[in-house]
């Protein structure tokens, strides 16, 4: 399983990425907010390349993510379909999947985003904050 995942990650990472779909997300609920930058690598045609990364605010290194699945939630004629997409967080140093990112989206609009830590079972809910995304596709969180 580990070798298969490593091969899949390397194959998708080597896919030429032309643009990135970057989202700035902040946890909801009480306590100190968790802030992250989700980057989904895209092809020249604007489609996901099945690879990406997550960078948590205050961390030096990002974590790789790989596409797991996408299912249609709603088909609306004349509008983009709604999907529930799932991506897996890879922890390279531990050679395991650390968590699962799931989001409900329609076109560029994200309705719901959550992360589930597979070790603890804890789920965190996030909302998008496009105001902190700068012209260089970086999340500039206030201090």
Phi and psi in degrees as a GROMACS rama.xvg file:
@    title "Ramachandran Plot"
@    xaxis  label "Phi"
@    yaxis  label "Psi"
@TYPE xy
-63.7736  -43.3403  UNK-2
-66.7575  -39.2526  UNK-3
-62.6001  -44.3479  UNK-4
-64.3508  -41.7046  UNK-5
-63.1394  -41.4898  UNK-6
-64.8218  -41.9942  UNK-7
-64.0174  -41.6648  UNK-8
-64.7529  -44.7622  UNK-9
-65.0614  -39.8352  UNK-10
-64.1119  -42.8048  UNK-11
-76.1566  -31.3341  UNK-12
-67.7962  -28.1312  UNK-13
-82.6997  -9.86277  UNK-14
-64.4817  134.542  UNK-15
-67.1898  122.921  UNK-16
-99.9275  132.693  UNK-17
-103.303  -30.7653  UNK-18
-152.443  162.569  UNK-19
-120.493  141.667  UNK-20
-97.3639  106.232  UNK-21
-109.911  132.909  UNK-22
-127.154  135.937  UNK-23
-102.102  121.874  UNK-24
-128.672  145.29  UNK-25
-132.569  137.777  UNK-26
-65.0791  151.101  UNK-27
-107.315  166.715  UNK-28
98.3075  -171.51  UNK-29
-80.1827  174.235  UNK-30
83.4706  -178.717  UNK-31
-67.4876  129.46  UNK-32
-68.1994  143.943  UNK-33
-96.2101  127.213  UNK-34
-118.074  137.414  UNK-35
-146.127  157.426  UNK-36
-113.434  118.305  UNK-37
-99.576  122.708  UNK-38
-119.205  119.622  UNK-39
-107.058  119.478  UNK-40
-73.076  137.477  UNK-41
-123.192  160.935  UNK-42
-89.8943  177.731  UNK-43
-58.2673  -30.3825  UNK-44
-83.6272  -0.296496  UNK-45
85.2925  10.8006  UNK-46
-93.906  150.524  UNK-47
-61.3607  139.238  UNK-48
-90.8197  7.38519  UNK-49
76.0247  16.8197  UNK-50
-142.6  158.334  UNK-51
-172.251  -164.65  UNK-52
-153.693  159.109  UNK-53
-127.47  127.599  UNK-54
-117.887  117.399  UNK-55
-82.7341  138.928  UNK-56
-56.6181  134.336  UNK-57
89.4215  -6.66816  UNK-58
-100.433  146.995  UNK-59
-81.9863  -33.4379  UNK-60
-116.126  145.904  UNK-61
-90.4403  163.011  UNK-62
-107.276  135.218  UNK-63
-72.0291  147.246  UNK-64
-129.633  150.806  UNK-65
-128.507  145.671  UNK-66
-68.1182  134.499  UNK-67
-107.76  -53.719  UNK-68
-163.068  164.556  UNK-69
-148.831  130.471  UNK-70
-126.852  145.021  UNK-71
-73.3732  128.12  UNK-72
-94.7204  -41.8611  UNK-73
-152.977  135.058  UNK-74
-107.632  111.511  UNK-75
-113.411  121.226  UNK-76
-62.6  133.477  UNK-77
81.9451  1.23436  UNK-78
-134.465  160.447  UNK-79
-60.6007  144.614  UNK-80
-71.522  155.9  UNK-81
-94.6906  138.535  UNK-82
-130.5  155.77  UNK-83
-115.053  112.309  UNK-84
-109.132  142.564  UNK-85
-125.992  132.398  UNK-86
-126.087  145.614  UNK-87
-105.913  134.558  UNK-88
-86.3157  124.651  UNK-89
-100.175  129.231  UNK-90
-104.984  91.0671  UNK-91
-58.0911  -39.8019  UNK-92
-65.0425  -29.9883  UNK-93
-100.303  -4.07884  UNK-94
51.0583  52.0466  UNK-95
-154.664  167.171  UNK-96
-84.6313  126.036  UNK-97
-93.8277  -29.6583  UNK-98
-167.99  179.724  UNK-99
-132.324  125.813  UNK-100
-101.536  126.683  UNK-101
-127.771  135.977  UNK-102
-144.684  142.342  UNK-103
-96.9685  122.157  UNK-104
-144.631  158.206  UNK-105
-137.344  109.762  UNK-106
60.0566  -128.845  UNK-107
-85.6466  -4.91959  UNK-108
-90.3947  126.801  UNK-109
-103.495  118.674  UNK-110
-88.1747  -37.306  UNK-111
-149.001  137.879  UNK-112
-139.149  131.558  UNK-113
-145.399  155.81  UNK-114
-124.592  133.689  UNK-115
-118.597  120.478  UNK-116
-77.9004  119.318  UNK-117
-74.0701  -21.3975  UNK-118
-78.1631  -46.1931  UNK-119
-93.9944  -20.3372  UNK-120
80.8179  0.941523  UNK-121
-77.2788  138.4  UNK-122
-112.548  135.712  UNK-123
-118.524  135.822  UNK-124
-103.283  143.378  UNK-125
-130.623  156.541  UNK-126
-126.772  149.251  UNK-127
-77.2618  142.197  UNK-128
-127.379  81.4103  UNK-129
-67.3925  -15.8312  UNK-130
-65.562  -22.7182  UNK-131
-94.491  -0.901872  UNK-132
-81.8813  122.425  UNK-133
-94.5555  -178.033  UNK-134
-67.6302  -15.5691  UNK-135
-99.24  14.3118  UNK-136
60.665  40.0201  UNK-137
-119.425  145.164  UNK-138
-88.1871  117.761  UNK-139
-105.069  89.8882  UNK-140
-76.7055  139.967  UNK-141
-65.87  151.303  UNK-142
